[in-house]
Amino acid sequence: MFKAIVAHDPNRVIGNGIHIPWHISEDFKHFKATTLNHIIVYGSTTFSSIGHALPNRKNIVLNFDKNYDAPGCEVVTSIEEIVERYKDSDEEVFICGGASIYRQFLPYVDELIISEVKKEYEGNVFFPEYKDEFDLYKEDERDEFIIKYYRRKK
């Protein structure tokens, strides 16, 4: 099962260049607790911004160069390879960014876990539009953000 996990502001901003425009430690803790012991998939730009593989998760980095160096990660050169490998699996595969990876995986994603940051931020990187394809089924209010859970419409 493919799930996307992301934090965005009310305008779907997820980044300003390669940087996240906010620092909300409670959201980082939520991300860690949700993805721990699961498979996470992200692009090489996101990997570079993090700087290392995230512990206690199977890290898959997408890069068209199979020789891309991502220590502690499996490098895969196509989305199709990941989809084919996990489409019938019971494993939860979390799509973790960036914008291009989210956009390309969105047709395969069954659920979205969105931390909607309450404040608006300056940014030039956006999460794709999704509300026509997914239904909100649960919310969890926090001080600086709301965790919103969506399922793909049938």
KAURGI-V112747 format. One record per run of one state. SS is the DSSP state (@ for helix, = for strand, . for the rest). FROM is the first residue (numbers start at 1). LEN is the number of residues. If there is no record, write none. Layout:
ss/from/len
SS/FROM/LEN
SS/FROM/LEN
This chain:
ss/from/len
./1/1
=/2/7
./9/4
=/13/4
./17/2
=/19/1
./20/5
@/25/11
./36/3
=/39/5
@/44/7
./51/7
=/58/5
./63/11
=/74/3
./77/2
@/79/8
./87/6
=/93/3
./96/3
@/99/10
./109/2
=/111/7
./118/7
=/125/2
./127/7
=/134/8
./142/3
=/145/8
./153/2
